[in-house]
């Protein structure tokens, strides 16, 4: 959740806690509530389908359209981005024909100018048919270890966004999270929709099963 935009803890603090097996307790200094304990994965986590939702607002998406669909194309693109010290978020590659593919990737808006320059430099070298940049985008994500062993998360998430009339630009997943790129002006509404769908306003033990 920290890596996907949750602002309560710096990501490095969680990384150190994991490395040295140190429990981290997050509390509100204004009351005596016990707060949340962040610890290593335990079997009970599998029973919680979705543990949280996050948003990342300062994102942009660059698409390289019609690049050669041959080995080494993606390696060249992301080598150049790494050399330019651009931090890349989600990556989507789509084959559009035996000869051509589209490569899209997300970056923070702070890296957008540099990433655009890299893409422009590669355009003629890769015989790219076009470059599309969207700088008004954000990510809404749901996270949960329970996704690995249960079904229906994608259906519920996409259904909640459709009901809220939030259009999805692109989707990326891992075994414990689903992220949807949406318009920045819609991301707050998207977050509210998925939180209601997964009953994240309730304790885990009170949520309805899938």
Sine and cosine of phi, psi and omega as CSV:
sin_phi,cos_phi,sin_psi,cos_psi,sin_omega,cos_omega
0.00,0.00,-0.62,0.78,0.03,-1.00
-0.88,0.47,-0.68,0.73,-0.02,-1.00
-0.94,0.35,-0.32,0.95,-0.03,-1.00
-0.98,-0.22,0.24,0.97,0.16,-0.99
0.87,-0.49,-0.20,0.98,0.03,-1.00
-0.89,0.45,0.79,-0.61,-0.17,-0.99
-0.99,-0.14,0.14,0.99,-0.07,-1.00
-0.95,0.32,-0.68,0.74,-0.06,-1.00
-0.82,-0.57,0.64,-0.77,0.18,-0.98
-0.91,0.42,0.61,-0.79,-0.06,-1.00
-0.87,0.50,-0.57,0.82,-0.03,-1.00
-0.91,0.41,-0.53,0.85,0.01,-1.00
-0.91,0.41,-0.61,0.79,0.04,-1.00
-0.94,0.35,-0.63,0.78,0.01,-1.00
-0.88,0.47,-0.67,0.74,0.03,-1.00
-0.93,0.38,-0.62,0.78,0.06,-1.00
-0.87,0.49,-0.65,0.76,0.03,-1.00
-0.93,0.38,-0.69,0.72,-0.06,-1.00
-0.88,0.48,-0.66,0.75,-0.09,-1.00
-0.96,-0.26,0.21,0.98,0.07,-1.00
0.82,0.57,0.75,0.66,0.02,-1.00
-0.96,-0.29,0.82,-0.57,0.06,-1.00
-0.95,0.32,0.64,-0.77,0.03,-1.00
-0.88,-0.48,0.81,-0.59,0.05,-1.00
-0.96,-0.29,0.81,-0.58,0.02,-1.00
-0.96,-0.27,0.85,-0.52,-0.07,-1.00
-0.73,-0.68,0.37,-0.93,0.12,-0.99
-1.00,0.04,0.86,-0.51,-0.04,-1.00
-0.94,0.33,-0.17,0.99,-0.04,-1.00
-1.00,-0.03,-0.06,1.00,0.03,-1.00
-0.51,-0.86,-0.02,-1.00,-0.05,-1.00
-0.98,-0.20,0.24,0.97,0.02,-1.00
-0.87,0.49,0.56,-0.83,-0.09,-1.00
-0.92,0.39,-0.38,0.92,0.02,-1.00
0.99,0.16,-0.40,-0.92,-0.07,-1.00
-0.84,-0.54,0.72,-0.70,0.06,-1.00
-0.99,-0.16,0.79,-0.61,0.08,-1.00
-0.97,-0.23,0.86,-0.50,-0.09,-1.00
-0.58,-0.82,-0.06,-1.00,0.03,-1.00
-0.92,0.39,0.31,-0.95,-0.05,-1.00
-0.92,0.40,0.73,-0.69,0.04,-1.00
-0.82,-0.57,0.36,-0.93,-0.09,-1.00
-0.82,0.57,-0.53,0.85,-0.04,-1.00
-0.88,0.47,-0.41,0.91,-0.03,-1.00
-0.89,0.45,-0.49,0.87,-0.01,-1.00
-0.90,0.44,-0.42,0.91,-0.03,-1.00
-0.98,0.18,-0.21,0.98,0.01,-1.00
-0.99,-0.15,0.91,-0.41,-0.11,-0.99
-0.91,0.42,-0.84,0.54,0.01,-1.00
-0.80,-0.60,0.83,-0.56,-0.04,-1.00
-0.99,-0.12,-0.33,0.94,-0.02,-1.00
-0.17,-0.99,0.19,-0.98,0.05,-1.00
-0.68,-0.73,0.58,-0.82,-0.03,-1.00
-0.67,-0.74,0.26,-0.96,0.14,-0.99
-0.73,-0.68,0.51,-0.86,0.14,-0.99
-0.81,-0.58,0.91,-0.41,-0.13,-0.99
-1.00,0.02,-0.62,0.78,-0.15,-0.99
-1.00,0.04,0.92,0.40,-0.05,-1.00
-0.84,-0.54,0.36,-0.93,0.09,-1.00
-0.59,-0.81,0.37,-0.93,-0.04,-1.00
-0.78,-0.63,0.75,-0.67,0.05,-1.00
-0.88,-0.47,0.78,-0.62,0.01,-1.00
-0.89,-0.45,0.79,-0.61,0.13,-0.99
-0.99,-0.16,0.91,-0.42,-0.14,-0.99
-0.98,-0.17,0.74,-0.67,0.10,-0.99
0.93,0.36,0.70,0.71,0.08,-1.00
-1.00,0.08,0.33,-0.94,0.00,-1.00
-0.87,0.50,0.75,-0.67,0.00,-1.00
-1.00,0.00,0.93,0.37,-0.03,-1.00
-0.69,-0.72,0.38,-0.92,0.04,-1.00
-0.85,0.53,0.67,-0.74,0.07,-1.00
0.98,-0.21,-0.27,0.96,-0.03,-1.00
-0.91,0.42,-0.77,0.63,0.00,-1.00
-0.89,0.45,-0.62,0.78,0.02,-1.00
-0.87,0.49,-0.66,0.76,0.00,-1.00
-0.91,0.41,-0.69,0.73,-0.02,-1.00
-0.87,0.50,-0.75,0.66,-0.13,-0.99
-0.99,0.11,-0.31,0.95,0.18,-0.98
-0.92,0.40,-0.70,0.71,0.01,-1.00
-0.90,0.44,-0.65,0.76,0.03,-1.00
-0.90,0.43,-0.65,0.76,0.03,-1.00
-0.90,0.43,-0.67,0.75,0.03,-1.00
-0.88,0.47,-0.51,0.86,0.03,-1.00
-1.00,0.06,0.05,1.00,0.02,-1.00
0.88,0.48,0.62,0.79,0.09,-1.00
-1.00,-0.03,0.81,-0.59,0.05,-1.00
-1.00,0.07,0.88,-0.48,-0.06,-1.00
-0.99,-0.13,0.71,-0.71,0.05,-1.00
-1.00,-0.04,-0.89,-0.46,-0.05,-1.00
-0.98,0.22,0.52,-0.85,0.00,-1.00
-0.80,-0.60,0.70,-0.72,0.05,-1.00
-0.75,-0.67,0.85,-0.53,0.10,-0.99
-0.88,-0.47,0.74,-0.67,-0.05,-1.00
-0.78,-0.63,0.79,-0.61,0.10,-1.00
-0.98,0.17,0.82,-0.57,0.02,-1.00
-0.97,-0.26,-0.28,0.96,0.09,-1.00
-0.25,-0.97,0.15,-0.99,0.05,-1.00
-0.86,0.51,-0.39,0.92,-0.07,-1.00
-0.98,-0.20,-0.39,0.92,-0.15,-0.99
-0.79,-0.61,0.46,-0.89,0.07,-1.00
-0.58,-0.81,0.33,-0.94,0.13,-0.99
-0.93,-0.37,0.69,-0.73,0.08,-1.00
-0.86,-0.51,0.83,-0.56,0.04,-1.00
-0.82,-0.57,0.54,-0.84,0.03,-1.00
-0.51,-0.86,0.44,-0.90,-0.01,-1.00
-0.97,-0.25,0.62,-0.78,0.09,-1.00
-0.67,-0.74,0.32,-0.95,0.14,-0.99
-0.94,0.33,0.47,-0.88,-0.04,-1.00
-0.88,0.47,-0.42,0.91,0.04,-1.00
-0.91,0.41,-0.46,0.89,0.00,-1.00
-0.99,-0.14,0.01,1.00,-0.15,-0.99
-0.89,0.46,-0.71,0.70,-0.05,-1.00
-0.87,0.49,-0.71,0.71,0.02,-1.00
-0.91,0.42,-0.68,0.73,-0.01,-1.00
-0.90,0.44,-0.63,0.78,0.04,-1.00
-0.89,0.45,-0.64,0.77,0.01,-1.00
-0.90,0.43,-0.66,0.75,0.05,-1.00
-0.88,0.48,-0.71,0.70,0.01,-1.00
-0.88,0.47,-0.67,0.74,0.02,-1.00
-0.90,0.45,-0.64,0.77,0.01,-1.00
-0.91,0.42,-0.54,0.84,-0.03,-1.00
-0.99,0.12,-0.28,0.96,-0.14,-0.99
-0.83,0.56,-0.79,0.62,-0.02,-1.00
-0.96,0.27,-0.57,0.82,-0.02,-1.00
-0.89,0.45,-0.60,0.80,-0.02,-1.00
-0.99,-0.12,0.01,1.00,-0.09,-1.00
0.82,0.57,0.68,0.73,-0.01,-1.00
-0.93,0.36,0.68,-0.74,-0.03,-1.00
-0.97,0.24,-0.38,0.93,0.00,-1.00
0.02,-1.00,0.32,-0.95,0.05,-1.00
-0.81,-0.59,0.78,-0.62,0.02,-1.00
-0.88,-0.48,0.79,-0.62,-0.02,-1.00
-0.87,-0.49,0.77,-0.64,0.10,-0.99
-0.86,-0.52,0.91,-0.42,-0.07,-1.00
-0.95,-0.32,0.26,0.96,-0.01,-1.00
-0.87,-0.49,0.64,0.77,-0.17,-0.99
-0.90,-0.43,0.39,-0.92,0.04,-1.00
-0.57,-0.82,0.27,-0.96,0.01,-1.00
-0.90,-0.43,0.70,-0.71,0.20,-0.98
-0.89,-0.46,0.76,-0.65,-0.09,-1.00
-0.75,-0.66,0.54,-0.84,0.22,-0.98
-0.89,-0.45,0.59,-0.81,-0.13,-0.99
-0.74,-0.67,0.64,-0.77,0.07,-1.00
-0.01,-1.00,0.75,-0.66,0.04,-1.00
-0.88,0.47,-0.51,0.86,-0.03,-1.00
-0.90,0.44,-0.28,0.96,0.04,-1.00
-0.87,0.49,-0.44,0.90,-0.07,-1.00
-0.92,0.40,-0.44,0.90,-0.12,-0.99
-0.86,-0.51,0.03,1.00,-0.02,-1.00
-0.77,-0.64,0.33,-0.94,-0.04,-1.00
-0.91,-0.41,0.20,-0.98,0.12,-0.99
0.99,-0.15,-0.06,1.00,-0.04,-1.00
-0.92,0.39,-0.74,0.67,-0.02,-1.00
-0.87,0.49,-0.71,0.71,0.00,-1.00
-0.84,0.54,-0.72,0.69,-0.04,-1.00
-0.93,0.37,-0.66,0.75,-0.02,-1.00
-0.91,0.42,-0.76,0.65,-0.04,-1.00
-0.92,0.40,-0.58,0.81,0.04,-1.00
-0.90,0.43,-0.64,0.77,0.00,-1.00
-0.92,0.38,-0.60,0.80,0.03,-1.00
-0.94,0.35,-0.61,0.79,0.05,-1.00
-0.90,0.45,-0.67,0.74,0.01,-1.00
-0.89,0.45,-0.57,0.82,0.02,-1.00
-0.99,0.10,0.03,1.00,0.00,-1.00
0.86,0.50,0.66,0.75,0.07,-1.00
-0.97,-0.23,0.86,-0.51,-0.01,-1.00
-0.99,0.13,0.67,-0.74,-0.01,-1.00
-0.99,-0.11,0.83,-0.56,0.04,-1.00
-0.99,0.17,-0.74,0.67,0.01,-1.00
-0.38,-0.93,0.28,-0.96,-0.09,-1.00
-0.73,-0.69,0.70,-0.71,0.14,-0.99
-0.73,-0.68,0.48,-0.88,-0.07,-1.00
-0.64,-0.77,0.33,-0.94,0.27,-0.96
-0.67,-0.74,-0.10,-1.00,-0.05,-1.00
-0.94,0.33,-0.29,0.96,-0.03,-1.00
-0.81,-0.59,0.23,0.97,0.05,-1.00
-0.38,-0.93,0.42,-0.91,0.14,-0.99
-0.78,-0.63,0.78,-0.63,0.01,-1.00
-0.85,-0.52,0.70,-0.71,0.05,-1.00
-0.86,-0.50,0.77,-0.63,0.13,-0.99
-0.99,0.11,0.79,-0.62,-0.02,-1.00
-0.69,-0.72,0.16,-0.99,0.07,-1.00
-0.90,0.44,0.61,-0.79,-0.04,-1.00
-0.87,0.49,-0.53,0.85,0.00,-1.00
-0.97,0.25,-0.12,0.99,0.00,-1.00
-0.94,-0.35,-0.09,1.00,-0.19,-0.98
-0.93,0.36,-0.55,0.83,0.04,-1.00
-0.91,0.41,-0.66,0.75,0.05,-1.00
-0.91,0.41,-0.60,0.80,0.04,-1.00
-0.90,0.43,-0.69,0.73,0.01,-1.00
-0.88,0.47,-0.70,0.72,0.02,-1.00
-0.88,0.48,-0.65,0.76,-0.03,-1.00
-0.90,0.44,-0.72,0.70,-0.04,-1.00
-0.95,0.30,-0.55,0.84,0.04,-1.00
-0.90,0.44,-0.65,0.76,0.05,-1.00
-0.93,0.37,-0.65,0.76,-0.04,-1.00
-0.89,0.46,-0.63,0.78,-0.04,-1.00
-0.99,-0.16,0.17,0.99,0.07,-1.00
0.80,0.60,0.70,0.71,-0.04,-1.00
-0.96,0.27,-0.08,1.00,0.10,-1.00
-0.99,0.10,-0.06,1.00,-0.02,-1.00
-0.92,-0.40,0.43,-0.90,0.15,-0.99
-0.86,0.51,0.51,-0.86,-0.07,-1.00
-0.82,0.57,-0.61,0.79,-0.06,-1.00
-0.93,0.36,-0.27,0.96,-0.03,-1.00
-0.99,-0.17,-0.03,1.00,-0.04,-1.00
-0.99,0.16,0.51,-0.86,0.00,-1.00
-0.96,0.28,0.61,-0.79,0.04,-1.00
-0.94,0.34,0.39,-0.92,0.04,-1.00
-0.92,0.39,0.00,0.00,0.00,0.00
